[in-house]
Amino acid sequence: MKGVVIAGIGTDVGKTVVSAVVCEALSADYWKPVQSGIADGPGDSQTVAALLQCGPERVHPPAYAFKAPLSPHAAAALEGSSVTLERLVAPNTNSPLVVELAGGVLVPLNDEHTNIDLVARLGLPVLVVSRHYLGSINHTLLTLEALRAREIAVMGVIFNGEELPDTERVIARLGQVPVLGRIPTFPELTAAAVRAAAERLDLARVIHEASLHEL
């Protein structure tokens, strides 16, 4: 497979951790096209680089990096800049590529485009990251519906954090989507923990089978 886009159903659902686990599972490169909030600490690219046993050479720098922890269009405007789709070109690599979005699929990149326009442009299937909270069923189903309305291949849903079997059953049934597994909350987020999660879930096999089914 060429790669996969990691899309969350909202903010702070664990896209970066899931991205690191998927990178380990597929021996993939990592790329976050647009990064906001770098004034508050290390960006997601640096976090993933520290969590991959293959090292930072598999992590490609973002096309845009903004200081404010805001939606890309707003963070860019504060710096007198703007995001253009033309600049968001996937890096050249012979490895599979894991692409982490900045927020959900309808987060605005500029006044005309959202993340879903970037996903359509990249032509990669999407793995949706869901986390349980009040409203997460709605947000997960809306994300799936938005992707399918644009005829974008959905590889499946992966849950991050605590287990809620009934919620997961409802999402799988109503969303008509395969559940690819769950990544637990790590007591300590380390490269070893990420590697163990990738091996335990056998994500390489699961993602490969899901991609064959969907594509």
C-alpha positions in Angstrom: 0.0 0.0 0.0 1.1 3.6 -0.7 -0.1 4.9 2.6 -2.9 6.0 4.8 -4.4 9.2 6.2 -5.0 9.4 9.9 -8.1 11.5 10.6 -9.6 12.2 14.0 -13.2 12.8 14.9 -12.2 15.9 16.8 -9.4 17.4 18.9 -7.3 15.4 21.3 -8.6 12.0 20.3 -5.1 10.5 19.9 -4.3 10.9 16.2 -0.6 11.3 16.9 -0.3 8.2 19.1 -2.2 6.2 16.6 0.0 7.6 13.8 3.1 6.4 15.6 1.6 2.9 16.2 0.6 2.6 12.5 4.1 3.8 11.4 5.7 1.1 13.5 3.2 -1.5 12.2 3.8 -0.7 8.5 7.5 0.4 8.8 6.1 3.6 7.3 7.3 7.2 7.0 5.3 10.0 8.8 4.2 13.3 7.6 1.9 16.0 9.1 1.3 18.5 6.3 0.2 21.3 8.6 1.1 21.8 12.2 -0.3 24.3 14.6 0.6 25.1 18.2 4.3 24.8 18.0 4.7 27.7 20.5 3.3 25.5 23.2 6.0 22.8 22.9 7.3 20.1 20.5 5.1 19.6 17.5 3.6 16.2 16.6 6.4 15.5 14.1 8.9 15.7 16.9 6.7 13.6 19.2 6.4 10.8 16.5 10.1 10.9 15.8 10.8 10.2 19.5 8.3 7.3 19.5 9.6 5.5 16.4 12.4 2.9 16.9 13.4 3.5 13.3 14.4 7.0 14.2 13.7 10.6 13.0 14.9 10.0 9.5 11.5 8.5 8.7 9.7 11.7 9.8 9.2 14.3 7.1 8.9 18.0 8.1 5.5 19.7 7.8 4.9 22.0 4.8 3.5 24.6 7.3 4.2 25.1 11.0 2.4 27.8 13.0 2.8 29.0 16.5 -0.8 29.4 17.7 -2.8 26.3 18.7 -5.7 27.2 16.4 -7.2 25.9 13.2 -4.7 26.1 10.3 -6.5 29.0 8.6 -6.6 31.0 11.8 -3.1 30.2 12.9 -1.8 31.1 9.5 -3.6 34.5 9.4 -2.0 35.5 12.7 1.3 35.2 11.0 0.3 36.9 7.9 0.3 33.7 5.9 -2.1 31.3 4.3 -2.2 27.6 3.5 -2.4 26.6 -0.2 -3.2 23.1 -1.4 -0.6 23.4 -4.1 2.2 23.4 -1.4 0.8 20.4 0.3 2.7 17.8 -1.8 3.4 14.4 -0.2 7.1 13.8 0.3 9.0 11.4 -2.0 9.5 8.1 -0.3 9.8 4.4 -1.2 8.1 3.5 2.1 4.4 3.6 3.0 3.4 7.1 4.2 1.3 7.8 7.2 -0.3 11.3 6.9 -1.7 12.9 10.1 -4.3 15.6 9.6 -4.5 18.8 11.7 -7.8 18.1 13.4 -11.0 16.6 11.8 -11.8 16.2 8.2 -13.7 19.5 7.9 -11.2 21.7 9.7 -10.5 24.7 7.4 -7.1 25.0 5.8 -8.0 28.4 4.3 -11.1 30.3 3.3 -11.9 27.8 0.5 -10.5 24.4 1.5 -10.8 22.0 4.4 -8.8 18.9 5.3 -11.1 16.7 3.2 -10.0 18.6 0.1 -6.4 17.6 1.0 -7.4 14.0 1.6 -9.1 13.9 -1.9 -6.0 15.4 -3.4 -3.6 12.9 -1.8 -5.7 9.9 -3.0 -5.0 7.8 0.1 -7.5 5.7 2.1 -8.5 7.0 5.6 -8.2 5.4 9.0 -10.6 7.2 11.4 -9.5 7.6 15.0 -12.3 7.7 17.6 -12.2 8.2 21.3 -15.2 7.8 23.7 -16.9 10.9 25.1 -20.4 12.2 25.1 -21.1 12.9 21.4 -18.4 10.7 20.0 -20.9 8.4 18.2 -22.3 11.4 16.3 -18.9 12.8 15.5 -17.6 9.4 14.3 -20.6 8.8 12.1 -20.5 12.3 10.7 -16.8 11.9 9.8 -17.6 8.7 8.0 -20.5 10.2 6.1 -18.4 13.2 5.0 -15.6 11.0 3.7 -18.0 8.7 1.8 -19.9 11.7 0.3 -16.6 12.6 -1.4 -16.1 9.0 -2.4 -13.0 8.7 -0.3 -12.0 5.2 0.8 -12.4 4.5 4.5 -10.1 1.8 5.7 -11.8 1.5 9.1 -12.0 2.9 12.6 -9.5 2.5 15.4 -10.5 3.4 19.0 -8.0 5.1 21.3 -8.4 4.9 25.1 -11.0 3.2 27.2 -13.2 0.4 26.0 -16.9 0.9 25.6 -18.2 -2.2 23.7 -21.8 -0.9 23.1 -20.6 2.4 21.6 -18.1 0.6 19.4 -20.8 -1.9 18.3 -23.2 0.9 17.4 -20.5 2.8 15.4 -19.5 -0.4 13.5 -23.1 -1.2 12.7 -24.5 2.3 11.8 -21.3 3.4 10.2 -20.9 0.1 8.3 -17.2 0.2 9.0 -14.7 -2.3 10.2 -13.2 -1.8 13.6 -9.4 -2.3 13.3 -8.7 -2.4 17.0 -8.1 -0.3 20.1 -5.0 1.4 21.4 -5.1 1.6 25.2 -4.0 4.6 27.2 -0.3 4.0 27.9 0.8 4.4 31.5 4.0 5.9 30.0 4.2 6.9 26.3 7.5 5.4 25.0 8.8 3.9 21.8 8.7 0.5 23.4 5.0 0.9 24.3 4.2 2.0 20.8 6.0 -0.9 19.3 4.3 -3.3 21.6 0.9 -1.9 20.7 1.7 -2.3 17.0 2.7 -6.0 17.5 -0.2 -6.8 19.8 -2.8 -5.5 17.4 -1.1 -7.0 14.4 -1.9 -3.8 12.6 0.1 -4.6 9.5 -2.1 -7.6 8.7 -5.3 -5.9 9.7 -4.7 -2.7 7.8 -3.6 -4.7 4.7 -6.8 -6.8 4.8 -8.9 -3.8 5.3 -7.3 -1.9 2.4 -7.9 -4.9 0.1 -11.6 -5.0 1.2 -12.2 -1.3 0.8 -10.1 -0.6 -2.3 
